[in-house]
Amino acid sequence: MARSCCAKPVATIIRVGNFDAGIVGLEAALRDVYVSGVRDEERVKEDLLHKVKELGNYIASATEADYKNALLREYQDFVGKMDQKAKRGSSSHR
């Protein structure tokens, strides 16, 4: 039997409104928006929603506001972790 060349995408389960949703490629979307340097919350929400849709996640238009809020929450957690890594990295080089 032939082996696949690529790993299967993994969905990250997040809380969206009052339900749990699996998002494929969430880490990549968070990283892309972080690296872009965008800091305005509304723009971050728009960019994250666009990225996760671009990665093949279906999001019904009726739930977009809930997804934007959930994605922003995930992004804020991601930024906090990145800031912690940066602090640990800079303190170990003293």
C-alpha positions as CSV (number, residue, x, y, z in Angstrom):
1,M,0.0,0.0,0.0
2,A,1.4,3.4,-0.9
3,R,2.2,5.9,1.8
4,S,1.0,9.4,1.7
5,C,3.7,12.0,1.2
6,C,2.1,14.5,3.6
7,A,0.7,14.4,7.1
8,K,-3.0,14.7,7.4
9,P,-4.2,18.1,8.5
10,V,-5.1,18.4,12.1
11,A,-8.2,20.3,13.3
12,T,-7.9,22.4,16.4
13,I,-11.1,22.4,18.4
14,I,-12.1,25.9,19.6
15,R,-15.3,27.2,21.3
16,V,-17.3,29.3,18.8
17,G,-20.4,30.9,20.4
18,N,-22.2,28.1,22.0
19,F,-20.6,25.2,20.1
20,D,-17.2,23.6,19.5
21,A,-15.7,23.8,16.0
22,G,-12.8,22.2,14.4
23,I,-10.5,24.5,12.5
24,V,-7.9,23.1,10.1
25,G,-4.7,25.1,9.9
26,L,-5.5,27.4,12.8
27,E,-1.8,27.6,14.0
28,A,-0.7,28.6,10.5
29,A,-3.5,31.3,10.3
30,L,-2.5,32.7,13.7
31,R,1.2,32.8,12.7
32,D,0.5,34.4,9.4
33,V,-1.6,37.2,10.9
34,Y,1.0,37.7,13.7
35,V,3.9,38.0,11.3
36,S,1.9,40.5,9.1
37,G,2.1,43.0,11.9
38,V,-1.6,43.9,11.9
39,R,-2.6,45.0,15.4
40,D,-6.1,46.6,14.9
41,E,-8.6,44.1,16.4
42,E,-11.2,44.4,13.7
43,R,-8.6,43.9,11.0
44,V,-7.1,41.0,12.9
45,K,-10.6,39.4,13.0
46,E,-11.1,39.9,9.3
47,D,-7.7,38.6,8.4
48,L,-8.1,35.5,10.6
49,L,-11.5,34.7,9.2
50,H,-10.2,35.1,5.7
51,K,-7.2,32.8,6.4
52,V,-9.1,30.0,7.9
53,K,-11.6,30.1,5.0
54,E,-8.7,30.1,2.6
55,L,-7.4,26.9,4.4
56,G,-10.6,25.1,3.5
57,N,-12.7,25.7,6.6
58,Y,-16.4,26.2,5.9
59,I,-17.9,29.1,7.9
60,A,-21.6,29.9,7.4
61,S,-22.2,33.6,7.0
62,A,-24.7,33.5,9.9
63,T,-21.9,32.4,12.3
64,E,-19.1,34.7,11.1
65,A,-19.4,37.1,14.0
66,D,-19.0,34.2,16.5
67,Y,-16.0,32.9,14.6
68,K,-14.4,36.3,14.5
69,N,-14.7,36.6,18.3
70,A,-13.4,33.1,18.8
71,L,-10.5,33.5,16.4
72,L,-9.6,36.8,18.1
73,R,-9.5,35.0,21.5
74,E,-7.3,32.3,20.1
75,Y,-5.0,35.0,18.5
76,Q,-4.7,36.9,21.8
77,D,-3.6,33.6,23.5
78,F,-1.1,33.0,20.6
79,V,0.3,36.5,21.0
80,G,0.7,36.0,24.7
81,K,2.6,32.8,24.2
82,M,4.8,34.4,21.5
83,D,5.6,37.3,23.9
84,Q,6.5,34.8,26.7
85,K,8.8,33.0,24.3
86,A,10.4,36.3,23.4
87,K,10.9,37.3,27.0
88,R,12.5,33.9,27.9
89,G,14.7,34.1,24.9
90,S,16.0,37.6,25.7
91,S,16.5,36.9,29.4
92,S,18.6,33.8,28.6
93,H,21.0,35.9,26.5
94,R,22.0,38.3,29.2
